Amino acid sequence: MTGAELNLLAAYYLQKNPYRFNKQEKEKFLKGLQEWIDGKSEVIDDEVYDFLLDMGLYKKERREDEFISYINQKYGIIRFSKILDIGAGRMCKLSQALAKYGNTLYAIDPNIRLLPDEARKMGIKTIKKEFFVCDEFAKNGRGTNIQNVDYVFGVEPCDATEHIIRQGLKYDKPFDILLCGAAHKSLNGKTFSSYEDWYEYLESISTEVQIRKFKTSYYASNEKQPEIELGK
Ligand SMILES: C[S@@+](CC[C@H](N)C(=O)[O-])C[C@H]1O[C@@H](n2cnc3c(N)ncnc32)[C@H](O)[C@@H]1O
């Protein structure tokens, strides 16, 4: 496929997904695509990645599908459970996928583009366009409440990663995170020169935090199983 054909497909994709991008994001997407076409960038922009997958031009597993394989081998297929999807992304793709199994999904991310009605039609109970914060780092000392959910999940949740780990540990909830491939700052401002150093830091938070590779990604999890009360 030529660059011109790819650009035509991108124009069609943008038209088909009117809520997915604001003006700046659209520009970023087109720039990322151009860099990818020109071979200037080794790191593929998330949105360009999704576009190539949607158009069948990239034969890789979607992040959310890989994540679901990971949690299936850990817990078995999760059904009729309450799940918090943190750093859900614009289209809440993990939430959409997990809602198909009769789960109740709560998606949180300041960047969510879905409207509440659209989300409900996809089986997502609530969307919260806000930052998830753990108690330790909440301004008023009370972070996002996770006490009523069975599982806390995140797919490349960037700066929410450490918050998820700390809040999951505090409230003894099963958490699983498909980690970003690039290092993020710690909550107390420490920077890391490689993703390996960042992963090491995340593991050092508690002996309960385990980081392992599954398929093409690294996952941070604890060993906790949910305490699900049937009928609740
Ligand atoms: C790389 S994107 C991944 C989005 C989505 N999970 C996916 O796989 O397509 C990271 C997302 O994390 C969100 N994020 C970062 N910090 C957050 C926080 N404290 N609480 C909730 N979301 C956060 C960003 O807004 C962004 O949408």
The ligand as an SDF file (V2000), in Angstrom:
LIG
                    3D

 27 29  0  0  0  0  0  0  0  0999 V2000
   -1.6000    5.0070   26.6810 C   0  0  0  0  0  0  0  0  0  0  0  0
   -3.2140    5.4960   27.0820 S   0  0  0  0  0  0  0  0  0  0  0  0
   -3.9970    3.9160   27.1620 C   0  0  0  0  0  0  0  0  0  0  0  0
   -5.4810    3.9970   26.9840 C   0  0  0  0  0  0  0  0  0  0  0  0
   -6.2170    2.6670   26.9030 C   0  0  0  0  0  0  0  0  0  0  0  0
   -6.1210    1.8950   28.1170 N   0  0  0  0  0  0  0  0  0  0  0  0
   -5.7550    1.8720   25.6970 C   0  0  0  0  0  0  0  0  0  0  0  0
   -5.0820    0.8610   25.8820 O   0  0  0  0  0  0  0  0  0  0  0  0
   -6.0370    2.2960   24.5730 O   0  0  0  0  0  0  0  0  0  0  0  0
   -3.0990    6.0140   28.7780 C   0  0  0  0  0  0  0  0  0  0  0  0
   -4.3470    6.6440   29.3480 C   0  0  0  0  0  0  0  0  0  0  0  0
   -4.1750    6.7780   30.7530 O   0  0  0  0  0  0  0  0  0  0  0  0
   -4.8700    7.9410   31.1670 C   0  0  0  0  0  0  0  0  0  0  0  0
   -4.4120    8.3470   32.5040 N   0  0  0  0  0  0  0  0  0  0  0  0
   -3.2140    8.8250   32.8990 C   0  0  0  0  0  0  0  0  0  0  0  0
   -3.1990    9.0750   34.2200 N   0  0  0  0  0  0  0  0  0  0  0  0
   -4.4230    8.7440   34.6970 C   0  0  0  0  0  0  0  0  0  0  0  0
   -5.0330    8.7360   35.9830 C   0  0  0  0  0  0  0  0  0  0  0  0
   -4.3820    9.1400   37.0900 N   0  0  0  0  0  0  0  0  0  0  0  0
   -6.2960    8.3160   36.0870 N   0  0  0  0  0  0  0  0  0  0  0  0
   -6.9770    7.8750   35.0120 C   0  0  0  0  0  0  0  0  0  0  0  0
   -6.4600    7.8460   33.7670 N   0  0  0  0  0  0  0  0  0  0  0  0
   -5.2020    8.2640   33.6060 C   0  0  0  0  0  0  0  0  0  0  0  0
   -4.5910    8.9260   30.0570 C   0  0  0  0  0  0  0  0  0  0  0  0
   -5.5480    9.9560   30.0370 O   0  0  0  0  0  0  0  0  0  0  0  0
   -4.6430    8.0310   28.8200 C   0  0  0  0  0  0  0  0  0  0  0  0
   -5.9120    8.0380   28.2260 O   0  0  0  0  0  0  0  0  0  0  0  0
  1  2  1  0
  2  3  1  0
  2 10  1  0
  3  4  1  0
  4  5  1  0
  5  6  1  0
  5  7  1  0
  7  8  2  0
  7  9  1  0
 10 11  1  0
 11 12  1  0
 11 26  1  0
 12 13  1  0
 13 14  1  0
 13 24  1  0
 14 15  1  0
 14 23  1  0
 15 16  2  0
 16 17  1  0
 17 18  1  0
 17 23  2  0
 18 19  1  0
 18 20  2  0
 20 21  1  0
 21 22  2  0
 22 23  1  0
 24 25  1  0
 24 26  1  0
 26 27  1  0
M  CHG  2   2   1   9  -1
M  END
$$$$
